[in-house]
Amino acid sequence: MSAVPLFWGIALFLLALTLGVLLWPLVRRARVEAPTEDAARLAVYRDQKRQLDEDLAAGVLGATDHAAGVDELARRLGVEIDADSALASQPPRERLGLVSALAVVAIIPAAAIVLYLVVGTPDALRPQSADTSRPSDREVIAMVETLAAKMKANPADPKGWRLLARSYAALGRYDESSAAYAQAVQRGGEDADVLADWAEAMALAHGRRVSGEPEKLAQRALALNPEHGKAVALLATAAFERRDFAGSITLWRRLQASLAPGSEDYAQTQAAIDEIERIRANVPPGSAASPSESSATGAGNAAPAVAASPDRSATGGTVAGTVELAPAIAARAAPGDTLYVFARAPGSRMPVAVLRAPAGSWPRSFELDDSMSMAGGTKLSAAPSVNLEARVSHSGNATPQPGDLVGTAVETRPGARDVRIVLDRVLP
């Protein structure tokens, strides 16, 4: 039963009960029948008249005195009857009781309702929206732009720059995130957390490569905090990119030593070490450049972040499927569009993994894996479940724009291979 009818039903019952208790004494009529005052006066008059008659018959009174006595009795009776007539013009008690009862019926319910509206909580009876805590993409973008304008007006706040940088990263605007982190360091001084986050944003902005400037930032973070987990992970990834497998394994073991055995993070680092060992075992002798050669020549094959490179055939850490275009909006797609597929943890706007690719023909196949995860963040293979969203951008921007084609989010688990996302809406 709905809460609103139940509340008002109970309130009306209590109100009716209260009115019944108050009205009963006002409307009930006396059950005891007593002689009227006029009948009592006539009885007294008859007794006195009979006494005068008896005195006349006994010779106690003369005829003149008898007549005077009778006249006096008649006069007094007439005066009393006139007084009763004046009282009769006043409202009877029953009428006054009825008027009082009507006043109670009219005033008490109205006063109760007005009092509840003034001091009660009527809004508590209204059903609340099922999802009011999670803002829409457009609202998030508006909040971020407002924060960006605030920081331009007041650039001396390092905490504000850091918040702006994280907000840009959540929207996939990694170049702007990197620039905001630079401001945070400039305004607030070097901090291991800020430097590591800056390195991550810069790596994501440059094709997910950590080697180069992101690696230097991670080294600065590690100098401030030798146990900083994200900095160690970034440096391990950079070593792998240079094909310095031994150095990468050393760094991963260093990070693993600070983790609790049996935890998800511990399992991820072990999976990364196992993957590097497998790759190193399959590399022909002499084909891998040494660390010194890599740094001297700038060589080294591009590779995904090691933290995101466990054996996916064994861990089931991929999500694959197709993105389809609904016929109703098929004409909205155009050559040169960019397809984004996002995997997010339920209730979070921070992507766990992101795919960016040319839209091409439809339907479009996709596959997300740990190589598309954010460095140092939660990996796709470690997520219990993820929400998948697809979007076709006409501008190529990771930030939603009016006119973009959007697919309904689908919740699934890592390891799923036949996920179907349909682009069926156009952002206004």
N, C-alpha and C positions, 0 to 999 in steps of 0.2 A: 504494500500500500504506500502511496506517495506520502511524503512527510507533510506537505502543505494541507491536503484535506484532513489528515489525522489531527494536525495541530488545531485547525479551526473547529473541527468537530468537538474536541475536548474543551476548547474555549467556550463554545456555545453551550455545552452541557453545564459547565460550571456557572456560566452567566444565568442560565435558566434556573438552576438550583438556588442561586443567591436571590434572584427576584422572587421565587416562591416563598422563601423564608421571610422576606421583607413584606410581601403583599398580603400574606394570610391574615395578620392581625388587623389590616386596614379594611379588608373586604368582608370579613365574616360578620354575621349578624347575631345579635343576642338571641339565645333560645329561651330565656326565662320570660314568661308573660306576667306582667304586673298590672294591677288596676291603674287606669289613667288618672291624672290629677283632677280632671273635670268630674269623674264619677265619685271621687273621694269628697269633693266639695259639696256635691248634691246630697250625698249621704249625711254629711254634717248638717246641711241646711234642713233636711227633713227631720232629723232628731231634734234640732232646736225648735223647729216649727211645731212638732208634736208636743214638746214640753210646754210651749206657750198655750197650745190648745187645752192641755190638761190643766194648767193653772187657771185658765178662764173657766173651765167647767167646774173646778173646785171652788171657785169664787175668790181665789187668791188675787187674780187680776181682773180689773174691770175691762169693759169692752174697749174703752179708749186706750188704755195701756196695752191691751192685746194687739190692737191695730197698729200702734206705734212700734211695738216689738217686731211685728211681721214686716213692716216697712223697712226697718233697720236691717233685718236679715236679707231682704231682697236687695237693698242698696249695696251691702257688702259683697253679696254674690255677684252682682253686676260689675263691681270694680275689679274683682279677681278675674272674671271672665275676660274683661277688656285687656288686662295685663297679659293673659295667656295668648290673646290674639296678636299682641305686639311681638311676643316671643315667637309665634308661629311664622312670622314673616322672615326670620333668620333661616339660613340653609340648615336642613336637618343633618344630623350626625352621619347618616348613611351617605349623603351626598358629599360631605367633606371627605369621608374615607375614600370614596371613588375617585375624587379629584386628586387626592394624595397618591393613590395607586397609579393613576395615569401618569402623574409627574415622575414617579419612580421608574416606570417602564420606559419613559422617554429619555430621562436624563442619565440613568446609570449605564446602559449600553453605549450611548454616545460618548460619555466621559471615559469609559474603559477603552474604547477604540482610539480616541484622541490621545489618551495617556500612553498607550502602547506605541503609537506612531512617533510620539515625542521622545520617550525614554527607552523604548524597546529596540529590537534589531530586526526590522522587517526584511532586510536584505538577506538575512540568514535563511529565509524560507525559499529564496530563489535558487533554482538549480545552477550550479557552477559549471563552467566549461570543463570538459575532460582534460584538456591540455592547455593550461594557461601559463605554465612556467617556462615553456620553450619558445623563444622568439623565432619568427620566420627569417628566411635568408635576407629578405629586404630590410627587416628591422635590424638585423645584425649589421648589415652594410651601413645603414643610416647611423647606427651608434658608433661604428668605427670611423666614419667620415666626420662625425661630430667631435670625436676625440682627436682626430688629426687636425681639425681646425683649432681646437683648444690648444694643442701643442705648438702650433705655429704662432698663436697669440702669446703663449707663455712657454717658451722653449727651455726654461731653466730647470724644469722638473724632470729628473732622471727616471723616477718611477713611472711617470706618465709616458715617457718614451718607451720604456720597457713593456708597459701594458699595450701600447700601440703596436710595437713590434710583434708581440705574441698574437694580437688580434689579426694583423696582416698575415701572419703565418697560418692561422686557422682558416683564412679565406683563400689560401694558396697564392698570395701575392708576396712571393719570397724576395723579390728585389726591393720592394718597399719595406718589408720586414727587416732586411739586412741594413738598409739605410737608417731605420729607426733604432736598431741596436747600436749602430755607430754613434748616433746622437746620445744614447743612454750612457755609453762608455765615456764619451767626451764630456758629458755634463756631470756624471757621477763617479768617474774613476773606474779603474779596472776591477772587475768582480768575476770570479771563476764561473758562476752560473750564467752571467750575461755573456761572457766571452764564448762559452760553449754553445749557448743558444744562437748567438750570432754566427758562429762557425756552421752550425746546422742549417740556418736559413740561407747562408751564402752558398753552401754546397747544393741545396735544393734549387737555388736560383741558377746554378751553373751545371745543369745536367746531372745532378747528384754526385758529382765528383768532389771528393774531399781534398785531394792533393792540391797544393798551391796555397792560396790565402786562407781557405778554411782550416787547413792543417796548421798554419802558423797561429791562427787564433786559438785552436785547441791546445797547442803547445804553451801558449801564454796562460790559458786556463789551468793547465796541469802544473805549471810553475807556481801558481797561487795555491792550488789544492792538489797535491800529488795523488789523492784518492778519488778525484772527481770521475765518476763513472762515465758520464757522457763524453768527457774529453778523452778518456782512455779508449772508448768505443770508436770515436772519430779517428783517432790516431791509428788504431788497429785497421780500420777501413782504408785509410790512406796507405798504410804499408801493403795491404793486399793489392790496392790499385797499382802499386809499383812492382808487384809480384815478389815482394819481400815476404815470402810465406813464413819463414822462421820468425822474423820480427813481428808479424801480425799475430802468430800463435802465442808468442811471448806476452804481447799486450793483452790478448784475450784471457790468458791464464792469470795475468795480474788482476784483471777485472773479476775473474771468477773467484779468486781467493777472497774477495770482499763480500761475496754473496752467500746466502744460506743454501747449503746443499738440499736439493729437492724442490727449490723454488722455481718458478717459471723463468726468471732471469738466468738462473744457473743453467737450466736446461737449454736456453737459447744460446748462451755462450759455448756450451759443450757442443751443440749442433754446429755452430760456426767453426769451432776447432776441428771437428770431424770432417766437415766439408773441405776445409783448407788442406787437411791431411790427404783427403781423397784426391783433390786436384793436384797437389804436389807429387803424389805417387804416380799420376798419369802424365806428368810433364816430362818429355824426353830430356835426358841429361844435356846440360849446356844450353837449353833453350830459354831458360829464365834468366833475366838480367839480374845482376847483383844490385844491392841497394846503391852502391857507389856509382855503378854504371847508369842506373836509372836517373839519379840526381844529376849526373854530369851531362847526359845526353837528352834528358827530358823525355826518354822513351818510357814504355810501359803501356800495356794494353789496358783499355778501359774495362773496368769490372764493376759489378754491383757491390754495394756495401756488404762486407763479410757478414755482419750481423743479420743480414737479410738473405743469406745464401745457404741455408741448410738444404739437405737432400729432400726436395719437395715431393718426390715420388714416394718417400718413406713417411714423411710427416703429414702429408695431405694439406700443406699450407698454401694451396692455391684455390682461387675461385674463378671459374670460367663459365662462359655462356654466350648469349647473343643479345645485341641491342637492336630492337626493331622500331620501325617508324610507322605510327598509326596512319591509315589512309587519309583521315580527316585533315592532317597537317603535313602530308607528304610534300605539298607544294612549297612549304616554308623552307625546306632544306635546299642548300645551294652548294655548288662545287667550292672547295676551299674551306668549308666549315671544319671546326675542330671538335672532336668527341672527347669528353671527360667522363670517366667512370670513377666514382668515389666509393670507398668502403669506410664506413664510420661505425664506431661502437654505438650501440643503442643509447640514445639520450645525449650524445656528444656531437658537437660540430667539428671537432678536430679529426681530419681524415686519418685512418689507419694506413690506407694505401690509396694511391691515385694513379690512374692511367690517363695519359694525354696522347692522342693519336689523330691523324687525319680521319675525317668521318668516312670518306670513301663511299662504297656502294652499300645498299641495305638488303638484308640484315647484316649487321657488322659483328663479327666475333670479337671477344675480348678475353683476357686472362690477367688476373691480378695475383701477384705473389709478393714474397717478403722483400724482393729487390725494389719494390715500389713503396715500401714503408719509409717513414721518416727516420732518419738516422738517430739512434739513441732513444727512439720512442717505442711504443707498443708495436709489436710485429703482428702481421696478419695471421700467421700460423698460431700465435698465442691467444688470439681473441676467441672467446667462447662462441660469439656470434657477431655478425656485422649487418648493417643496413647498406644496401647497394643503391646508389642513385646514378643516373646517367643524364648528361646534359650536352646538347650540341650548341656550341658558341659560334656566332657569326663573326665575332671580332677576334676570336682566339684567346680572349681573356679568361682567366680562371674564375674571376668574379662574375656572378650572374648579372646579365644585362637584359633589358627589355627586348623581347623578340626571340630569346633563346628557347630552344625546345627542351622540355624537361620530361624525364621518365619517372614513373611512380617508384618509390623506394621499395625494395624487396629485402626482407630479413632472411639471412641464410647462415650457414656455418662454413668455416674453412674446409676445403675438400670437395665442395659442391662443384659439379662440372656442367650442369645443364640449366643454369639460371637464365631466366628470360626477363628482360626489361623492355617495356614498351614506352616509347616517347609519344605522349598523348596530350601534352599541354604546352601552351606558349606563354612565357612570362609576360605579364602586362607591362 
